[in-house]
Amino acid sequence: MAEPTRDELLDLYKVAVDEYRFQVSLNWDRSKYFLAFNTAVIGVGAGLVNAGKTLATPLLVGIFAVGLAAAALSAIAVELQHEYYRTTRDRMLALAVELEIGTRGVAATPGARRERNTFVVRMGKVQNILHMLLVIAATVDVTAVVYVLTR
């Protein structure tokens, strides 16, 4: 098979940039839904706990158990979607190298620029922040189950 021409590589790069932007947008949209759903479950559960002792304990435990499961599944989904992003980003960057456009190409994030070289910068990744928020949601769910069972 013949090597692609520069024009063909540029076309491939444009497609890769579009796919990269799509993945960034899709991942952020999904993340918003994960956070909104987990927050909503906690809000509903807290509202029902405040309704008084007349509500069935198994129902309340079930609501917070759903919240815990949702937080865990959301964290797994965040990891999967970030892998899709990384694959797309790496393909785009490989085409940029082949085109010899280097830093003039798309490199919007520290990860794309290969600048994640300190602990603080690595911890500031959106993926890590999402994981921390989901751990907080899971912790609230577990605390709520304990509270409901011991009240």
HUWO-V777655 format. One record per residue. N is the residue number from 1. RES is the residue in three letters. SS is DSSP state (h for helix, s for strand, l for the rest). PHI is phi as a letter, one per 20 degrees, with the letter a starting at -180 (999 if undefined). OMEGA is omega in whole degrees, -180 to 180 (NA if undefined). Layout:
n=(N | N)
res=(RES | RES)
ss=(SS | SS)
phi=(PHI | PHI)
omega=(OMEGA | OMEGA)
This chain:
n=(1 | 2 | 3 | 4 | 5 | 6 | 7 | 8 | 9 | 10 | 11 | 12 | 13 | 14 | 15 | 16 | 17 | 18 | 19 | 20 | 21 | 22 | 23 | 24 | 25 | 26 | 27 | 28 | 29 | 30 | 31 | 32 | 33 | 34 | 35 | 36 | 37 | 38 | 39 | 40 | 41 | 42 | 43 | 44 | 45 | 46 | 47 | 48 | 49 | 50 | 51 | 52 | 53 | 54 | 55 | 56 | 57 | 58 | 59 | 60 | 61 | 62 | 63 | 64 | 65 | 66 | 67 | 68 | 69 | 70 | 71 | 72 | 73 | 74 | 75 | 76 | 77 | 78 | 79 | 80 | 81 | 82 | 83 | 84 | 85 | 86 | 87 | 88 | 89 | 90 | 91 | 92 | 93 | 94 | 95 | 96 | 97 | 98 | 99 | 100 | 101 | 102 | 103 | 104 | 105 | 106 | 107 | 108 | 109 | 110 | 111 | 112 | 113 | 114 | 115 | 116 | 117 | 118 | 119 | 120 | 121 | 122 | 123 | 124 | 125 | 126 | 127 | 128 | 129 | 130 | 131 | 132 | 133 | 134 | 135 | 136 | 137 | 138 | 139 | 140 | 141 | 142 | 143 | 144 | 145 | 146 | 147 | 148 | 149 | 150 | 151)
res=(MET | ALA | GLU | PRO | THR | ARG | ASP | GLU | LEU | LEU | ASP | LEU | TYR | LYS | VAL | ALA | VAL | ASP | GLU | TYR | ARG | PHE | GLN | VAL | SER | LEU | ASN | TRP | ASP | ARG | SER | LYS | TYR | PHE | LEU | ALA | PHE | ASN | THR | ALA | VAL | ILE | GLY | VAL | GLY | ALA | GLY | LEU | VAL | ASN | ALA | GLY | LYS | THR | LEU | ALA | THR | PRO | LEU | LEU | VAL | GLY | ILE | PHE | ALA | VAL | GLY | LEU | ALA | ALA | ALA | ALA | LEU | SER | ALA | ILE | ALA | VAL | GLU | LEU | GLN | HIS | GLU | TYR | TYR | ARG | THR | THR | ARG | ASP | ARG | MET | LEU | ALA | LEU | ALA | VAL | GLU | LEU | GLU | ILE | GLY | THR | ARG | GLY | VAL | ALA | ALA | THR | PRO | GLY | ALA | ARG | ARG | GLU | ARG | ASN | THR | PHE | VAL | VAL | ARG | MET | GLY | LYS | VAL | GLN | ASN | ILE | LEU | HIS | MET | LEU | LEU | VAL | ILE | ALA | ALA | THR | VAL | ASP | VAL | THR | ALA | VAL | VAL | TYR | VAL | LEU | THR | ARG)
ss=(l | l | l | l | l | h | h | h | h | h | h | h | h | h | h | h | h | h | h | h | h | h | h | h | h | h | h | h | h | h | h | h | h | h | h | h | h | h | h | h | h | h | h | h | h | h | h | h | h | l | l | l | l | l | l | l | h | h | h | h | h | h | h | h | h | h | h | h | h | h | h | h | h | h | h | h | h | h | h | h | h | h | h | h | h | h | h | h | h | h | h | h | h | h | h | h | h | h | h | l | l | h | h | h | l | l | l | l | l | l | l | l | l | l | l | l | l | l | h | h | h | h | h | l | l | h | h | h | h | h | h | h | h | h | h | h | h | h | h | h | h | h | h | h | h | h | h | h | h | h | l)
phi=(999 | f | f | f | f | g | f | f | f | f | f | f | f | f | f | f | f | f | f | g | f | f | f | f | f | f | f | f | f | f | f | f | f | g | f | f | f | f | f | f | f | f | f | f | f | f | f | f | f | f | f | o | f | f | f | f | g | g | f | f | f | f | f | f | f | f | f | f | f | f | f | f | f | f | f | f | f | f | f | f | f | f | f | f | f | f | f | f | f | f | f | f | f | f | f | f | f | f | e | l | d | l | f | f | e | f | b | f | d | g | f | f | e | m | d | e | d | c | g | f | f | f | f | e | f | g | g | f | f | f | f | f | f | f | f | f | f | f | f | f | f | f | f | f | f | f | f | f | f | d | f)
omega=(-178 | 177 | 179 | 177 | 178 | 179 | 177 | 177 | 178 | 177 | 178 | 179 | 178 | 178 | 180 | 177 | 178 | 179 | 177 | 180 | 177 | -180 | 179 | -178 | -180 | 180 | 179 | 177 | 178 | -178 | 177 | 179 | 178 | -179 | 180 | -180 | -180 | 178 | 180 | 179 | 179 | 180 | 178 | 180 | 179 | 178 | 180 | 176 | 180 | -180 | 177 | -176 | -178 | 180 | -178 | 179 | 180 | 178 | 180 | 178 | 179 | 179 | -179 | 174 | 175 | 178 | 179 | 178 | 179 | 179 | 180 | 180 | 177 | 179 | 177 | 179 | 177 | 179 | 180 | -178 | 177 | 176 | 176 | 179 | -178 | 179 | 179 | 180 | -178 | 177 | 179 | -179 | 178 | 177 | 178 | 178 | -180 | 177 | -179 | 178 | 173 | -175 | 176 | 177 | -180 | 176 | -170 | -175 | 176 | 178 | 179 | 178 | -178 | -178 | 179 | -174 | 176 | 180 | -178 | -180 | 178 | 180 | -178 | 178 | 178 | 179 | -180 | 178 | 177 | 178 | 179 | 179 | 179 | 175 | 177 | 179 | 179 | 179 | 177 | 179 | 179 | 179 | 180 | 178 | 179 | 180 | -179 | -178 | -176 | -178 | NA)
